[in-house]
């Protein structure tokens, strides 16, 4: 089983994107828009709810509630490496 870097922080961006900083200091941008079509993620359509994202306390993903979360592997694999100034 492959290991992925743990998450250090997450910041909600406009356009339903997340800026995720991993413990290895790499930052990726993850687009949540495709998830909005899936019933488990319908709540993310609400901007106020979406902005409530936070990292899991152990770094294994990000979460909005007990029912809505994303694993670090999903964010790492499908996130796009951010270009930092």
VOSE-900368 format. One record per atom (N, C-alpha, C): z, y, x; atom name; chain; residue in three letters. Coordinates in nm, 2 decimals. Atoms other than C-alpha are relative to their C-alpha. Layout:
// residues N
<sero pz="Z" py="Y" px="X" at="CA" ch="A" aa="Ala"/>
...
// end
This chain:
// residues 85
<sero pz="0.00" py="-0.12" px="0.08" at="N" ch="A" aa="Unk"/>
<sero pz="0.00" py="0.00" px="0.00" at="CA" ch="A" aa="Unk"/>
<sero pz="0.00" py="0.12" px="0.09" at="C" ch="A" aa="Unk"/>
<sero pz="0.02" py="-0.12" px="-0.08" at="N" ch="A" aa="Unk"/>
<sero pz="-0.11" py="0.33" px="0.15" at="CA" ch="A" aa="Unk"/>
<sero pz="0.11" py="0.10" px="-0.04" at="C" ch="A" aa="Unk"/>
<sero pz="-0.10" py="-0.11" px="0.03" at="N" ch="A" aa="Unk"/>
<sero pz="0.16" py="0.61" px="0.18" at="CA" ch="A" aa="Unk"/>
<sero pz="-0.07" py="0.13" px="0.01" at="C" ch="A" aa="Unk"/>
<sero pz="0.05" py="-0.14" px="0.00" at="N" ch="A" aa="Unk"/>
<sero pz="0.08" py="0.97" px="0.10" at="CA" ch="A" aa="Unk"/>
<sero pz="0.11" py="0.09" px="0.03" at="C" ch="A" aa="Unk"/>
<sero pz="-0.11" py="-0.10" px="-0.03" at="N" ch="A" aa="Unk"/>
<sero pz="0.26" py="1.28" px="0.22" at="CA" ch="A" aa="Unk"/>
<sero pz="0.07" py="0.04" px="-0.13" at="C" ch="A" aa="Unk"/>
<sero pz="-0.08" py="-0.04" px="0.11" at="N" ch="A" aa="Unk"/>
<sero pz="0.54" py="1.39" px="0.00" at="CA" ch="A" aa="Unk"/>
<sero pz="-0.03" py="0.15" px="-0.02" at="C" ch="A" aa="Unk"/>
<sero pz="0.02" py="-0.13" px="0.04" at="N" ch="A" aa="Unk"/>
<sero pz="0.53" py="1.72" px="-0.18" at="CA" ch="A" aa="Unk"/>
<sero pz="0.12" py="0.09" px="0.03" at="C" ch="A" aa="Unk"/>
<sero pz="-0.11" py="-0.10" px="-0.03" at="N" ch="A" aa="Unk"/>
<sero pz="0.72" py="2.03" px="-0.06" at="CA" ch="A" aa="Unk"/>
<sero pz="0.01" py="0.10" px="-0.11" at="C" ch="A" aa="Unk"/>
<sero pz="0.00" py="-0.10" px="0.10" at="N" ch="A" aa="Unk"/>
<sero pz="0.62" py="2.28" px="-0.32" at="CA" ch="A" aa="Unk"/>
<sero pz="-0.12" py="0.00" px="-0.09" at="C" ch="A" aa="Unk"/>
<sero pz="0.11" py="-0.01" px="0.09" at="N" ch="A" aa="Unk"/>
<sero pz="0.39" py="2.35" px="-0.61" at="CA" ch="A" aa="Unk"/>
<sero pz="0.00" py="0.14" px="-0.07" at="C" ch="A" aa="Unk"/>
<sero pz="0.01" py="-0.14" px="0.06" at="N" ch="A" aa="Unk"/>
<sero pz="0.26" py="2.68" px="-0.75" at="CA" ch="A" aa="Unk"/>
<sero pz="-0.12" py="-0.01" px="-0.11" at="C" ch="A" aa="Unk"/>
<sero pz="0.11" py="0.00" px="0.10" at="N" ch="A" aa="Unk"/>
<sero pz="0.06" py="2.71" px="-1.08" at="CA" ch="A" aa="Unk"/>
<sero pz="-0.09" py="0.12" px="0.03" at="C" ch="A" aa="Unk"/>
<sero pz="0.10" py="-0.11" px="-0.01" at="N" ch="A" aa="Unk"/>
<sero pz="-0.26" py="2.91" px="-1.05" at="CA" ch="A" aa="Unk"/>
<sero pz="-0.08" py="0.02" px="-0.13" at="C" ch="A" aa="Unk"/>
<sero pz="0.09" py="-0.03" px="0.12" at="N" ch="A" aa="Unk"/>
<sero pz="-0.50" py="3.06" px="-1.30" at="CA" ch="A" aa="Unk"/>
<sero pz="-0.10" py="-0.11" px="-0.01" at="C" ch="A" aa="Unk"/>
<sero pz="0.10" py="0.10" px="0.02" at="N" ch="A" aa="Unk"/>
<sero pz="-0.76" py="2.83" px="-1.44" at="CA" ch="A" aa="Unk"/>
<sero pz="0.05" py="-0.14" px="0.00" at="C" ch="A" aa="Unk"/>
<sero pz="-0.06" py="0.13" px="0.01" at="N" ch="A" aa="Unk"/>
<sero pz="-0.52" py="2.54" px="-1.48" at="CA" ch="A" aa="Unk"/>
<sero pz="-0.01" py="-0.08" px="0.13" at="C" ch="A" aa="Unk"/>
<sero pz="0.00" py="0.06" px="-0.13" at="N" ch="A" aa="Unk"/>
<sero pz="-0.50" py="2.47" px="-1.11" at="CA" ch="A" aa="Unk"/>
<sero pz="0.14" py="0.00" px="0.06" at="C" ch="A" aa="Unk"/>
<sero pz="-0.13" py="0.00" px="-0.07" at="N" ch="A" aa="Unk"/>
<sero pz="-0.21" py="2.38" px="-0.89" at="CA" ch="A" aa="Unk"/>
<sero pz="-0.02" py="0.01" px="0.15" at="C" ch="A" aa="Unk"/>
<sero pz="0.00" py="-0.01" px="-0.15" at="N" ch="A" aa="Unk"/>
<sero pz="-0.15" py="2.48" px="-0.53" at="CA" ch="A" aa="Unk"/>
<sero pz="0.12" py="-0.08" px="0.05" at="C" ch="A" aa="Unk"/>
<sero pz="-0.11" py="0.10" px="-0.04" at="N" ch="A" aa="Unk"/>
<sero pz="0.04" py="2.19" px="-0.38" at="CA" ch="A" aa="Unk"/>
<sero pz="0.01" py="0.00" px="0.15" at="C" ch="A" aa="Unk"/>
<sero pz="-0.03" py="0.01" px="-0.14" at="N" ch="A" aa="Unk"/>
<sero pz="0.20" py="2.21" px="-0.04" at="CA" ch="A" aa="Unk"/>
<sero pz="0.07" py="-0.13" px="0.03" at="C" ch="A" aa="Unk"/>
<sero pz="-0.06" py="0.13" px="-0.04" at="N" ch="A" aa="Unk"/>
<sero pz="0.28" py="1.88" px="0.12" at="CA" ch="A" aa="Unk"/>
<sero pz="0.09" py="0.02" px="0.12" at="C" ch="A" aa="Unk"/>
<sero pz="-0.10" py="-0.01" px="-0.11" at="N" ch="A" aa="Unk"/>
<sero pz="0.55" py="1.81" px="0.37" at="CA" ch="A" aa="Unk"/>
<sero pz="-0.07" py="0.00" px="0.14" at="C" ch="A" aa="Unk"/>
<sero pz="0.08" py="-0.01" px="-0.13" at="N" ch="A" aa="Unk"/>
<sero pz="0.28" py="1.78" px="0.65" at="CA" ch="A" aa="Unk"/>
<sero pz="-0.06" py="0.14" px="0.02" at="C" ch="A" aa="Unk"/>
<sero pz="0.05" py="-0.14" px="0.00" at="N" ch="A" aa="Unk"/>
<sero pz="0.20" py="2.15" px="0.58" at="CA" ch="A" aa="Unk"/>
<sero pz="-0.14" py="0.02" px="-0.04" at="C" ch="A" aa="Unk"/>
<sero pz="0.14" py="-0.01" px="0.05" at="N" ch="A" aa="Unk"/>
<sero pz="-0.14" py="2.07" px="0.43" at="CA" ch="A" aa="Unk"/>
<sero pz="0.01" py="0.05" px="-0.15" at="C" ch="A" aa="Unk"/>
<sero pz="0.00" py="-0.06" px="0.14" at="N" ch="A" aa="Unk"/>
<sero pz="-0.21" py="2.27" px="0.11" at="CA" ch="A" aa="Unk"/>
<sero pz="-0.13" py="-0.05" px="-0.07" at="C" ch="A" aa="Unk"/>
<sero pz="0.11" py="0.04" px="0.08" at="N" ch="A" aa="Unk"/>
<sero pz="-0.44" py="2.13" px="-0.16" at="CA" ch="A" aa="Unk"/>
<sero pz="0.00" py="0.07" px="-0.13" at="C" ch="A" aa="Unk"/>
<sero pz="0.01" py="-0.06" px="0.13" at="N" ch="A" aa="Unk"/>
<sero pz="-0.57" py="2.28" px="-0.48" at="CA" ch="A" aa="Unk"/>
<sero pz="-0.05" py="-0.11" px="-0.10" at="C" ch="A" aa="Unk"/>
<sero pz="0.03" py="0.10" px="0.10" at="N" ch="A" aa="Unk"/>
<sero pz="-0.57" py="2.04" px="-0.78" at="CA" ch="A" aa="Unk"/>
<sero pz="-0.04" py="0.06" px="-0.13" at="C" ch="A" aa="Unk"/>
<sero pz="0.05" py="-0.05" px="0.13" at="N" ch="A" aa="Unk"/>
<sero pz="-0.77" py="2.11" px="-1.09" at="CA" ch="A" aa="Unk"/>
<sero pz="0.05" py="-0.09" px="-0.11" at="C" ch="A" aa="Unk"/>
<sero pz="-0.05" py="0.08" px="0.11" at="N" ch="A" aa="Unk"/>
<sero pz="-0.59" py="2.00" px="-1.40" at="CA" ch="A" aa="Unk"/>
<sero pz="-0.09" py="0.00" px="-0.13" at="C" ch="A" aa="Unk"/>
<sero pz="0.09" py="-0.01" px="0.13" at="N" ch="A" aa="Unk"/>
<sero pz="-0.87" py="2.09" px="-1.65" at="CA" ch="A" aa="Unk"/>
<sero pz="-0.05" py="-0.13" px="-0.05" at="C" ch="A" aa="Unk"/>
<sero pz="0.05" py="0.12" px="0.06" at="N" ch="A" aa="Unk"/>
<sero pz="-1.01" py="1.74" px="-1.67" at="CA" ch="A" aa="Unk"/>
<sero pz="0.11" py="-0.08" px="-0.08" at="C" ch="A" aa="Unk"/>
<sero pz="-0.11" py="0.06" px="0.07" at="N" ch="A" aa="Unk"/>
<sero pz="-0.66" py="1.62" px="-1.78" at="CA" ch="A" aa="Unk"/>
<sero pz="0.02" py="0.04" px="-0.14" at="C" ch="A" aa="Unk"/>
<sero pz="-0.02" py="-0.06" px="0.13" at="N" ch="A" aa="Unk"/>
<sero pz="-0.66" py="1.85" px="-2.08" at="CA" ch="A" aa="Unk"/>
<sero pz="-0.07" py="-0.08" px="-0.11" at="C" ch="A" aa="Unk"/>
<sero pz="0.07" py="0.08" px="0.10" at="N" ch="A" aa="Unk"/>
<sero pz="-0.89" py="1.61" px="-2.26" at="CA" ch="A" aa="Unk"/>
<sero pz="0.07" py="-0.13" px="-0.03" at="C" ch="A" aa="Unk"/>
<sero pz="-0.08" py="0.12" px="0.02" at="N" ch="A" aa="Unk"/>
<sero pz="-0.64" py="1.33" px="-2.24" at="CA" ch="A" aa="Unk"/>
<sero pz="0.13" py="0.03" px="-0.07" at="C" ch="A" aa="Unk"/>
<sero pz="-0.11" py="-0.03" px="0.09" at="N" ch="A" aa="Unk"/>
<sero pz="-0.37" py="1.31" px="-2.51" at="CA" ch="A" aa="Unk"/>
<sero pz="0.13" py="0.01" px="0.07" at="C" ch="A" aa="Unk"/>
<sero pz="-0.13" py="-0.02" px="-0.06" at="N" ch="A" aa="Unk"/>
<sero pz="-0.08" py="1.26" px="-2.27" at="CA" ch="A" aa="Unk"/>
<sero pz="0.02" py="0.14" px="0.07" at="C" ch="A" aa="Unk"/>
<sero pz="-0.01" py="-0.13" px="-0.07" at="N" ch="A" aa="Unk"/>
<sero pz="-0.16" py="1.60" px="-2.11" at="CA" ch="A" aa="Unk"/>
<sero pz="-0.03" py="0.12" px="-0.09" at="C" ch="A" aa="Unk"/>
<sero pz="0.04" py="-0.11" px="0.09" at="N" ch="A" aa="Unk"/>
<sero pz="-0.24" py="1.81" px="-2.42" at="CA" ch="A" aa="Unk"/>
<sero pz="0.10" py="0.12" px="0.01" at="C" ch="A" aa="Unk"/>
<sero pz="-0.10" py="-0.11" px="-0.01" at="N" ch="A" aa="Unk"/>
<sero pz="0.08" py="2.01" px="-2.37" at="CA" ch="A" aa="Unk"/>
<sero pz="-0.03" py="0.10" px="0.11" at="C" ch="A" aa="Unk"/>
<sero pz="0.03" py="-0.09" px="-0.12" at="N" ch="A" aa="Unk"/>
<sero pz="-0.06" py="2.15" px="-2.04" at="CA" ch="A" aa="Unk"/>
<sero pz="-0.10" py="0.11" px="-0.05" at="C" ch="A" aa="Unk"/>
<sero pz="0.08" py="-0.11" px="0.05" at="N" ch="A" aa="Unk"/>
<sero pz="-0.30" py="2.36" px="-2.25" at="CA" ch="A" aa="Unk"/>
<sero pz="0.08" py="0.13" px="-0.03" at="C" ch="A" aa="Unk"/>
<sero pz="-0.08" py="-0.11" px="0.03" at="N" ch="A" aa="Unk"/>
<sero pz="-0.01" py="2.59" px="-2.33" at="CA" ch="A" aa="Unk"/>
<sero pz="0.04" py="0.06" px="0.14" at="C" ch="A" aa="Unk"/>
<sero pz="-0.02" py="-0.06" px="-0.13" at="N" ch="A" aa="Unk"/>
<sero pz="0.01" py="2.84" px="-2.04" at="CA" ch="A" aa="Unk"/>
<sero pz="0.14" py="0.01" px="0.05" at="C" ch="A" aa="Unk"/>
<sero pz="-0.14" py="-0.01" px="-0.03" at="N" ch="A" aa="Unk"/>
<sero pz="0.38" py="2.89" px="-2.06" at="CA" ch="A" aa="Unk"/>
<sero pz="0.06" py="-0.14" px="0.05" at="C" ch="A" aa="Unk"/>
<sero pz="-0.04" py="0.14" px="-0.04" at="N" ch="A" aa="Unk"/>
<sero pz="0.44" py="2.51" px="-2.04" at="CA" ch="A" aa="Unk"/>
<sero pz="-0.06" py="-0.03" px="0.14" at="C" ch="A" aa="Unk"/>
<sero pz="0.07" py="0.04" px="-0.12" at="N" ch="A" aa="Unk"/>
<sero pz="0.18" py="2.47" px="-1.76" at="CA" ch="A" aa="Unk"/>
<sero pz="0.07" py="0.07" px="0.12" at="C" ch="A" aa="Unk"/>
<sero pz="-0.07" py="-0.07" px="-0.11" at="N" ch="A" aa="Unk"/>
<sero pz="0.36" py="2.74" px="-1.54" at="CA" ch="A" aa="Unk"/>
<sero pz="0.14" py="-0.05" px="0.03" at="C" ch="A" aa="Unk"/>
<sero pz="-0.13" py="0.06" px="-0.02" at="N" ch="A" aa="Unk"/>
<sero pz="0.68" py="2.54" px="-1.57" at="CA" ch="A" aa="Unk"/>
<sero pz="0.00" py="-0.12" px="0.10" at="C" ch="A" aa="Unk"/>
<sero pz="0.01" py="0.12" px="-0.09" at="N" ch="A" aa="Unk"/>
<sero pz="0.56" py="2.28" px="-1.32" at="CA" ch="A" aa="Unk"/>
<sero pz="0.10" py="0.02" px="0.12" at="C" ch="A" aa="Unk"/>
<sero pz="-0.09" py="0.00" px="-0.11" at="N" ch="A" aa="Unk"/>
<sero pz="0.80" py="2.18" px="-1.04" at="CA" ch="A" aa="Unk"/>
<sero pz="-0.02" py="-0.13" px="0.08" at="C" ch="A" aa="Unk"/>
<sero pz="0.01" py="0.13" px="-0.07" at="N" ch="A" aa="Unk"/>
<sero pz="0.81" py="1.93" px="-0.76" at="CA" ch="A" aa="Unk"/>
<sero pz="0.11" py="-0.10" px="-0.03" at="C" ch="A" aa="Unk"/>
<sero pz="-0.10" py="0.11" px="0.01" at="N" ch="A" aa="Unk"/>
<sero pz="0.99" py="1.60" px="-0.80" at="CA" ch="A" aa="Unk"/>
<sero pz="0.10" py="0.02" px="0.11" at="C" ch="A" aa="Unk"/>
<sero pz="-0.10" py="-0.02" px="-0.10" at="N" ch="A" aa="Unk"/>
<sero pz="1.32" py="1.63" px="-0.61" at="CA" ch="A" aa="Unk"/>
<sero pz="-0.01" py="-0.08" px="0.12" at="C" ch="A" aa="Unk"/>
<sero pz="0.02" py="0.09" px="-0.12" at="N" ch="A" aa="Unk"/>
<sero pz="1.22" py="1.35" px="-0.38" at="CA" ch="A" aa="Unk"/>
<sero pz="-0.14" py="0.01" px="0.06" at="C" ch="A" aa="Unk"/>
<sero pz="0.13" py="-0.03" px="-0.05" at="N" ch="A" aa="Unk"/>
<sero pz="0.86" py="1.48" px="-0.33" at="CA" ch="A" aa="Unk"/>
<sero pz="-0.11" py="-0.10" px="-0.04" at="C" ch="A" aa="Unk"/>
<sero pz="0.09" py="0.10" px="0.04" at="N" ch="A" aa="Unk"/>
<sero pz="0.69" py="1.19" px="-0.51" at="CA" ch="A" aa="Unk"/>
<sero pz="-0.11" py="0.05" px="-0.10" at="C" ch="A" aa="Unk"/>
<sero pz="0.09" py="-0.06" px="0.09" at="N" ch="A" aa="Unk"/>
<sero pz="0.49" py="1.42" px="-0.74" at="CA" ch="A" aa="Unk"/>
<sero pz="0.04" py="0.13" px="-0.05" at="C" ch="A" aa="Unk"/>
<sero pz="-0.03" py="-0.12" px="0.07" at="N" ch="A" aa="Unk"/>
<sero pz="0.50" py="1.72" px="-0.97" at="CA" ch="A" aa="Unk"/>
<sero pz="0.03" py="-0.04" px="-0.14" at="C" ch="A" aa="Unk"/>
<sero pz="-0.03" py="0.03" px="0.14" at="N" ch="A" aa="Unk"/>
<sero pz="0.64" py="1.73" px="-1.32" at="CA" ch="A" aa="Unk"/>
<sero pz="0.02" py="0.12" px="-0.08" at="C" ch="A" aa="Unk"/>
<sero pz="-0.03" py="-0.11" px="0.10" at="N" ch="A" aa="Unk"/>
<sero pz="0.66" py="1.94" px="-1.63" at="CA" ch="A" aa="Unk"/>
<sero pz="0.11" py="-0.04" px="-0.09" at="C" ch="A" aa="Unk"/>
<sero pz="-0.10" py="0.06" px="0.09" at="N" ch="A" aa="Unk"/>
<sero pz="0.88" py="1.71" px="-1.84" at="CA" ch="A" aa="Unk"/>
<sero pz="0.02" py="-0.14" px="0.04" at="C" ch="A" aa="Unk"/>
<sero pz="-0.02" py="0.14" px="-0.02" at="N" ch="A" aa="Unk"/>
<sero pz="1.01" py="1.36" px="-1.85" at="CA" ch="A" aa="Unk"/>
<sero pz="-0.12" py="-0.08" px="-0.03" at="C" ch="A" aa="Unk"/>
<sero pz="0.12" py="0.07" px="0.05" at="N" ch="A" aa="Unk"/>
<sero pz="0.68" py="1.26" px="-2.01" at="CA" ch="A" aa="Unk"/>
<sero pz="-0.13" py="0.04" px="0.08" at="C" ch="A" aa="Unk"/>
<sero pz="0.12" py="-0.05" px="-0.06" at="N" ch="A" aa="Unk"/>
<sero pz="0.43" py="1.46" px="-1.81" at="CA" ch="A" aa="Unk"/>
<sero pz="0.02" py="0.03" px="0.15" at="C" ch="A" aa="Unk"/>
<sero pz="-0.01" py="-0.02" px="-0.15" at="N" ch="A" aa="Unk"/>
<sero pz="0.39" py="1.43" px="-1.43" at="CA" ch="A" aa="Unk"/>
<sero pz="-0.13" py="-0.05" px="0.07" at="C" ch="A" aa="Unk"/>
<sero pz="0.11" py="0.05" px="-0.09" at="N" ch="A" aa="Unk"/>
<sero pz="0.14" py="1.36" px="-1.15" at="CA" ch="A" aa="Unk"/>
<sero pz="0.06" py="-0.04" px="0.13" at="C" ch="A" aa="Unk"/>
<sero pz="-0.05" py="0.06" px="-0.12" at="N" ch="A" aa="Unk"/>
<sero pz="0.20" py="1.14" px="-0.85" at="CA" ch="A" aa="Unk"/>
<sero pz="-0.06" py="0.08" px="0.12" at="C" ch="A" aa="Unk"/>
<sero pz="0.05" py="-0.06" px="-0.12" at="N" ch="A" aa="Unk"/>
<sero pz="0.16" py="1.27" px="-0.50" at="CA" ch="A" aa="Unk"/>
<sero pz="-0.14" py="-0.06" px="0.05" at="C" ch="A" aa="Unk"/>
<sero pz="0.13" py="0.07" px="-0.04" at="N" ch="A" aa="Unk"/>
<sero pz="-0.13" py="1.02" px="-0.44" at="CA" ch="A" aa="Unk"/>
<sero pz="-0.11" py="0.07" px="-0.08" at="C" ch="A" aa="Unk"/>
<sero pz="0.10" py="-0.07" px="0.08" at="N" ch="A" aa="Unk"/>
<sero pz="-0.33" py="1.18" px="-0.73" at="CA" ch="A" aa="Unk"/>
<sero pz="-0.03" py="0.14" px="0.05" at="C" ch="A" aa="Unk"/>
<sero pz="0.01" py="-0.14" px="-0.05" at="N" ch="A" aa="Unk"/>
<sero pz="-0.27" py="1.53" px="-0.60" at="CA" ch="A" aa="Unk"/>
<sero pz="-0.07" py="0.00" px="0.14" at="C" ch="A" aa="Unk"/>
<sero pz="0.05" py="0.01" px="-0.14" at="N" ch="A" aa="Unk"/>
<sero pz="-0.36" py="1.43" px="-0.24" at="CA" ch="A" aa="Unk"/>
<sero pz="-0.15" py="-0.05" px="-0.01" at="C" ch="A" aa="Unk"/>
<sero pz="0.13" py="0.06" px="0.00" at="N" ch="A" aa="Unk"/>
<sero pz="-0.67" py="1.22" px="-0.32" at="CA" ch="A" aa="Unk"/>
<sero pz="-0.10" py="0.10" px="-0.07" at="C" ch="A" aa="Unk"/>
<sero pz="0.09" py="-0.08" px="0.09" at="N" ch="A" aa="Unk"/>
<sero pz="-0.82" py="1.45" px="-0.59" at="CA" ch="A" aa="Unk"/>
<sero pz="0.01" py="0.15" px="0.02" at="C" ch="A" aa="Unk"/>
<sero pz="-0.01" py="-0.15" px="-0.03" at="N" ch="A" aa="Unk"/>
<sero pz="-0.70" py="1.79" px="-0.46" at="CA" ch="A" aa="Unk"/>
<sero pz="-0.10" py="0.03" px="0.11" at="C" ch="A" aa="Unk"/>
<sero pz="0.09" py="-0.05" px="-0.10" at="N" ch="A" aa="Unk"/>
<sero pz="-0.93" py="2.00" px="-0.25" at="CA" ch="A" aa="Unk"/>
<sero pz="0.08" py="0.08" px="0.11" at="C" ch="A" aa="Unk"/>
<sero pz="-0.07" py="-0.07" px="-0.11" at="N" ch="A" aa="Unk"/>
<sero pz="-0.80" py="2.12" px="0.09" at="CA" ch="A" aa="Unk"/>
<sero pz="-0.02" py="0.15" px="-0.02" at="C" ch="A" aa="Unk"/>
<sero pz="0.00" py="-0.14" px="0.02" at="N" ch="A" aa="Unk"/>
<sero pz="-0.71" py="2.49" px="0.05" at="CA" ch="A" aa="Unk"/>
<sero pz="-0.04" py="0.07" px="0.14" at="C" ch="A" aa="Unk"/>
<sero pz="0.03" py="-0.08" px="-0.12" at="N" ch="A" aa="Unk"/>
<sero pz="-0.85" py="2.75" px="0.29" at="CA" ch="A" aa="Unk"/>
<sero pz="0.10" py="0.11" px="0.01" at="C" ch="A" aa="Unk"/>
<sero pz="-0.11" py="-0.10" px="-0.02" at="N" ch="A" aa="Unk"/>
<sero pz="-0.55" py="2.95" px="0.41" at="CA" ch="A" aa="Unk"/>
<sero pz="-0.04" py="0.11" px="0.09" at="C" ch="A" aa="Unk"/>
<sero pz="0.04" py="-0.11" px="-0.09" at="N" ch="A" aa="Unk"/>
<sero pz="-0.60" py="3.30" px="0.55" at="CA" ch="A" aa="Unk"/>
<sero pz="0.08" py="0.00" px="0.13" at="C" ch="A" aa="Unk"/>
// end
